[in-house]
Amino acid sequence: MVTQNYFLILFIKFILITIITHISSVNAQSDCSTAPSATLEKICRKLHQIDKNTRNTPLYEDKLRMPDGSIGAYALCGDLYSCMDLGCLCNFLGGNGTSGTNKCSFQNLKKAIRKEYRMLSDVERARFHAALNAMKRNGDYDMLSKIHSEFAETGGAHSGPAFLPWHREFIKRFEFSLKKVDPRISLPYWDSTLDGVLPTPKDSIMFSNEFMGTTDNAGNLIRGDFAGWRTLTASLFRYKIYRFVGKSKHSSACRCRRKLFSIQWLMKQNKIDLVLGYPSPRQGCTAPSSFDTLEYTHNAIHTFVGGDMDEMKDSANDPIFFLHHCFVDMIWELWRIKNQNRNERKTVYPLDRLKCSARHHFVNSIMEPFEAIPNINGLCNEYTDNLYEYDPRPSCELGPNCGSK
């Protein structure tokens, strides 16, 4: 009898250890020390801090119920930024359009074709740079940059399932501002995986005078079409765009290469929790998670570029931010096309789990500061049906027929 009880106790202990081990493995992401690299550990800790900040910030809906009705200065409902088709956009650009359709009297206003930045012709690139500088002069660039700065660490922009939908809406608005200057402009994307095959990715043509510009030894942008920009975080000691490409202690050449492998991994996933995921779960979250999700790998490129890009509140100071996020949006769209049907693309969103993310990331929470747009609306097909599509990623070898710089 004693022997039987002894083995019964051992068996119960074994079962308990197995259960505890399973729960620990499910929640392993909560422990940033398990990250496979110092860069990802740094990103993990930052995302957990953002999650903490966000949980301590009222929801947009709750702010509307506050006595002063304070909702911020960037609720842009009812203007061109709320458009979801070319007919609507056309009317705000001075043309005659039919809202709810893509009919427009402007010949130059067409569905945007987002190309890889280095695949733009010299004329297209010059036009794009001119539009960026015009946005800087008219205040639109700083207005949008300030939106990202103010909501980067206290809302649904980061550290949860709303990360991709929020940024999809955000860069849509940026592209609309470009079209206010020149309706022919489309926002290009930067495929950073192409730079990963270089022996030294920081030597990419991306960081030349002809493209995004070059920096001095202190990281200040001193040459190129954006060298004269004064950033929102300008101070007595530094006012220019700041980059430290490939020089951060948390950066290395492999960051761009790792992203390629992470994209390949992502395309094989069929669980929405690993795409619109939970990068900073708390203990008790049972949703699957991974350090290869888009929010993690996208942050690795922010770290690689360094400077302003490495600080979430400052990152939109640098125009390369928008090219980078355009590529992130492209990868998400490729996953949607490969793994979901049209109905699933607009309806499938991670479950509302308070142990996995802040309420700001819940399916029907409002994308602050984009008034009246719930997170689920960031999944709608109208973005790519009406407003933009992506040119295929370049795959050619170096040669005279590649068509790129």
C-alpha positions in Angstrom: 0.0 0.0 0.0 2.8 2.4 0.9 4.6 1.5 -2.4 1.4 2.2 -4.3 0.9 5.6 -2.6 4.6 6.5 -3.3 4.2 5.8 -7.1 0.9 7.6 -7.1 2.6 10.7 -5.6 5.4 10.5 -8.1 2.9 10.2 -11.0 1.0 13.3 -9.7 4.2 15.2 -9.5 5.1 14.2 -13.0 1.8 15.4 -14.3 2.1 18.7 -12.5 5.6 19.3 -13.8 4.5 18.5 -17.3 1.6 21.0 -17.0 3.8 23.7 -15.5 6.5 23.1 -18.2 3.8 23.4 -21.0 2.4 26.6 -19.5 5.9 28.1 -19.2 6.7 27.2 -22.8 3.5 28.8 -24.0 4.3 32.0 -22.0 8.1 31.9 -22.8 7.8 35.1 -24.9 6.9 37.0 -21.7 10.6 36.4 -20.7 12.7 38.7 -22.9 15.8 36.8 -21.7 14.8 34.0 -24.0 15.2 36.1 -27.1 17.7 34.6 -29.6 19.8 37.8 -29.9 20.7 40.9 -28.0 18.8 43.0 -30.6 15.6 41.1 -30.1 15.9 41.1 -26.4 16.2 44.9 -26.5 13.1 45.1 -28.8 11.2 42.7 -26.5 11.9 44.9 -23.4 10.8 48.0 -25.3 7.6 46.4 -26.5 6.8 45.3 -22.9 7.3 48.9 -21.7 5.0 50.2 -24.4 2.4 47.6 -23.4 2.7 48.8 -19.8 2.3 52.4 -20.9 -0.7 51.6 -23.1 -2.5 49.8 -20.4 -2.2 52.9 -18.2 -3.6 55.1 -21.0 -7.4 55.6 -21.4 -9.0 54.2 -24.5 -10.1 56.8 -27.1 -13.7 55.9 -26.4 -13.1 56.7 -22.7 -11.5 60.0 -23.5 -14.7 61.0 -25.3 -16.6 60.6 -22.0 -14.2 62.8 -20.1 -15.5 66.2 -18.8 -13.3 68.2 -21.1 -14.0 66.0 -24.1 -10.3 66.0 -24.9 -9.6 63.7 -27.9 -6.4 65.2 -29.3 -5.8 67.5 -32.2 -5.5 64.9 -35.0 -9.0 63.3 -35.4 -9.2 63.7 -39.1 -12.7 62.3 -39.9 -14.6 64.0 -42.7 -11.6 65.2 -44.7 -9.6 63.6 -47.5 -7.7 61.4 -45.0 -10.9 59.4 -44.4 -11.4 58.6 -48.1 -11.3 54.9 -49.1 -11.7 55.3 -52.9 -10.4 57.6 -55.6 -13.7 59.2 -56.3 -13.7 60.6 -52.7 -10.0 61.6 -52.9 -10.6 63.3 -56.2 -13.1 65.8 -54.8 -10.6 66.9 -52.1 -7.9 67.4 -54.7 -10.0 69.8 -56.7 -11.4 67.4 -59.2 -14.8 66.0 -59.9 -15.2 62.5 -58.5 -18.0 60.1 -57.5 -17.6 59.0 -53.9 -18.0 55.3 -53.5 -16.3 54.7 -56.8 -12.9 55.3 -58.4 -14.2 57.7 -61.0 -12.3 60.9 -61.2 -11.9 63.8 -63.7 -8.1 64.0 -63.0 -6.2 61.9 -65.5 -3.2 61.9 -63.2 -5.0 60.5 -60.2 -4.9 56.8 -60.5 -4.6 53.8 -58.2 -1.1 54.0 -56.7 1.5 51.5 -57.9 4.0 51.1 -55.0 7.4 50.2 -56.4 10.7 49.3 -54.7 12.4 52.6 -54.2 15.5 51.7 -56.3 13.2 50.7 -59.2 12.0 54.2 -59.6 13.2 56.0 -62.7 15.4 59.1 -62.1 12.4 61.3 -63.0 10.1 59.4 -60.6 12.6 59.6 -57.8 13.1 63.3 -58.3 9.4 63.8 -58.3 9.0 61.8 -55.1 11.8 63.7 -53.3 10.3 67.0 -54.5 6.9 66.0 -53.0 8.5 65.1 -49.7 10.2 68.5 -49.5 6.9 70.2 -50.3 5.2 68.2 -47.5 7.9 69.4 -45.2 7.4 73.0 -46.2 3.6 72.9 -46.0 3.5 71.2 -42.6 1.9 67.9 -43.6 5.1 65.9 -43.0 5.5 67.3 -39.5 1.8 66.9 -38.7 2.0 63.2 -39.6 5.3 62.7 -37.9 3.9 64.2 -34.7 0.9 61.8 -34.8 3.3 58.8 -34.8 5.4 60.5 -32.1 2.5 61.1 -29.8 0.8 57.7 -30.2 3.8 55.4 -30.7 4.1 54.4 -27.1 0.7 54.9 -25.5 -1.9 53.5 -28.0 -2.6 50.8 -30.5 0.3 51.6 -32.9 2.7 49.1 -31.3 2.9 46.0 -29.1 -0.2 44.2 -30.2 -2.5 43.0 -33.0 -3.4 46.5 -34.2 0.2 47.3 -35.2 -0.2 46.4 -38.9 -3.8 47.8 -39.3 -2.8 51.1 -37.6 0.2 51.6 -39.7 -1.7 50.7 -42.9 -4.1 53.5 -42.2 -1.2 55.8 -41.2 0.8 55.4 -44.4 -2.3 55.6 -46.5 -2.7 59.1 -45.1 0.9 59.9 -45.8 0.5 58.8 -49.4 -2.6 61.0 -49.7 -0.5 64.0 -48.5 2.0 63.2 -51.2 -0.9 63.2 -53.8 -2.0 66.6 -52.5 1.3 67.9 -53.8 1.5 65.7 -57.0 -1.4 63.3 -57.8 1.1 61.1 -59.8 3.1 60.2 -56.7 3.0 56.7 -55.2 4.8 55.8 -52.0 7.7 53.5 -52.8 8.8 50.6 -50.5 12.3 49.8 -49.3 12.9 46.0 -49.5 15.6 45.8 -46.8 16.2 42.1 -47.5 18.0 43.1 -50.7 20.6 44.9 -48.6 21.1 41.8 -46.5 23.0 40.1 -49.3 25.6 42.8 -49.4 28.9 42.1 -47.6 28.3 45.4 -45.6 24.6 46.4 -45.8 25.3 49.9 -44.5 27.1 50.5 -47.8 23.8 50.2 -49.7 23.0 52.8 -52.3 20.0 53.6 -50.1 22.4 55.7 -47.9 23.9 57.6 -50.8 23.4 61.3 -51.7 21.2 60.3 -54.7 18.8 58.4 -52.5 18.2 58.9 -48.7 21.4 60.9 -48.2 24.7 60.6 -46.3 25.7 61.4 -42.7 28.8 62.8 -41.0 30.7 60.8 -38.4 28.3 62.0 -35.7 25.3 60.6 -37.6 23.9 63.9 -38.8 22.4 63.9 -42.3 24.5 66.4 -44.2 24.1 65.6 -47.9 21.1 64.6 -50.1 17.7 66.1 -50.7 16.7 66.0 -47.1 19.9 67.3 -45.5 18.3 70.7 -44.7 15.4 69.3 -42.7 14.8 70.4 -39.1 13.2 67.6 -37.1 10.5 67.8 -34.5 13.0 66.9 -31.8 15.4 69.6 -32.8 17.6 70.9 -30.0 20.5 73.3 -29.6 22.9 70.4 -30.1 21.1 68.5 -32.9 18.4 69.5 -35.3 19.1 67.4 -38.5 17.8 63.9 -39.3 20.0 61.5 -37.4 21.2 58.0 -38.6 23.8 55.6 -37.3 23.5 52.9 -39.9 24.8 49.6 -38.8 26.8 51.1 -35.9 24.6 50.5 -32.9 25.8 47.9 -30.4 22.5 46.2 -31.0 22.9 46.3 -34.8 24.8 44.1 -37.2 24.8 43.1 -40.9 22.7 40.1 -40.2 19.6 42.2 -39.2 18.7 42.6 -42.9 19.5 39.0 -43.6 17.4 37.7 -40.7 14.4 39.6 -42.0 14.5 37.5 -45.2 14.3 34.3 -43.2 11.6 35.8 -41.0 9.5 36.6 -44.1 9.9 33.1 -45.4 8.8 31.8 -41.9 5.8 34.2 -41.9 4.5 33.1 -45.2 4.2 29.5 -43.9 2.0 30.5 -40.9 -1.7 30.0 -41.0 -2.6 31.3 -37.5 -3.6 34.9 -37.3 -2.0 35.1 -33.8 1.4 34.8 -35.4 0.8 37.6 -37.9 -1.4 40.2 -36.1 0.3 38.9 -33.0 0.9 39.5 -29.3 4.6 40.5 -29.0 4.4 41.4 -25.3 2.1 38.8 -23.6 1.7 38.7 -19.8 1.8 35.5 -17.8 -1.4 33.5 -18.5 -1.6 34.4 -22.2 -2.2 31.2 -24.0 -1.9 32.5 -27.6 1.1 31.4 -29.6 3.9 33.9 -30.1 7.3 34.2 -31.9 10.3 36.5 -32.2 9.9 36.2 -36.0 6.6 38.1 -36.2 6.5 41.2 -38.4 6.5 43.6 -35.4 9.7 42.1 -34.1 11.6 41.9 -37.5 10.4 45.4 -38.5 11.9 46.7 -35.3 15.3 45.1 -36.1 15.5 47.3 -39.3 14.7 50.4 -37.2 17.7 49.4 -35.0 19.9 48.7 -38.0 19.3 52.3 -39.4 19.8 53.7 -36.0 19.5 57.3 -34.8 16.0 58.7 -35.1 14.7 55.4 -36.5 15.9 53.6 -33.4 13.6 55.7 -31.2 9.9 55.1 -31.8 8.9 58.6 -30.9 11.5 60.0 -33.3 11.4 57.4 -36.1 9.1 59.3 -38.4 11.5 62.2 -38.5 13.4 60.2 -41.1 11.6 59.7 -44.5 13.1 56.3 -44.7 10.5 55.4 -42.0 7.7 55.5 -44.5 9.5 53.5 -47.1 10.3 50.8 -44.5 6.7 50.7 -43.3 5.4 50.5 -46.8 7.5 47.3 -47.2 6.1 45.9 -43.9 2.6 46.6 -45.3 3.5 44.8 -48.5 4.7 41.7 -46.7 1.4 41.6 -44.7 -0.6 41.9 -47.9 1.4 39.1 -49.6 0.6 36.9 -46.6 -3.1 37.8 -46.8 -3.3 36.9 -50.5 -1.5 33.6 -49.9 -3.3 32.5 -46.8 -6.7 34.0 -46.7 -9.8 34.4 -49.0 -11.3 37.8 -49.4 -13.8 37.4 -46.6 -11.2 36.2 -44.2 -8.9 39.1 -45.0 -11.5 41.6 -43.7 -12.9 39.6 -40.8 -10.2 37.4 -39.1 -8.6 39.2 -36.2 -7.0 37.9 -33.0 -9.3 37.3 -30.0 -9.6 40.0 -27.4 -7.4 38.7 -24.6 -6.4 41.1 -21.8 -3.5 38.9 -20.8 -2.1 39.1 -24.3 -2.5 42.8 -25.2 -3.9 46.1 -24.0 -7.5 46.9 -24.8 -6.4 49.4 -27.3 -5.6 46.4 -29.6 -9.0 44.8 -29.3 -10.9 44.2 -32.5 -13.5 47.1 -32.1 -11.3 49.6 -30.2 -10.8 52.9 -32.1 -7.5 53.5 -33.9 -6.5 56.6 -32.0 -6.2 59.3 -33.3 -8.1 58.2 -36.4 -11.6 59.0 -35.2 -14.4 56.5 -35.9 -12.1 53.8 -37.3 -12.0 50.6 -35.3 -9.0 48.3 -35.6 -11.0 45.7 -37.6 -11.5 48.3 -40.4 -7.7 48.3 -41.0 -8.3 44.8 -42.5 -10.8 45.9 -45.2 -10.1 45.1 -48.8 -10.8 48.7 -50.0 -7.2 49.7 -49.3 -5.8 47.5 -52.0 -9.0 47.3 -54.1 -9.2 51.0 -54.6 -6.1 53.0 -53.4 -2.9 51.1 -54.1 -1.2 47.9 -55.1 2.4 46.6 -55.0 4.8 46.1 -57.8 6.6 42.7 -57.4 9.7 42.6 -55.3 12.9 42.9 -57.5 14.7 39.6 -58.0 17.1 40.2 -60.8 20.9 39.9 -60.6 23.3 42.8 -61.2 23.3 43.6 -64.9 22.2 46.1 -67.6 18.6 44.8 -67.8 17.7 45.0 -64.1 16.1 48.4 -64.3 17.2 49.4 -60.8 19.9 51.7 -59.4 
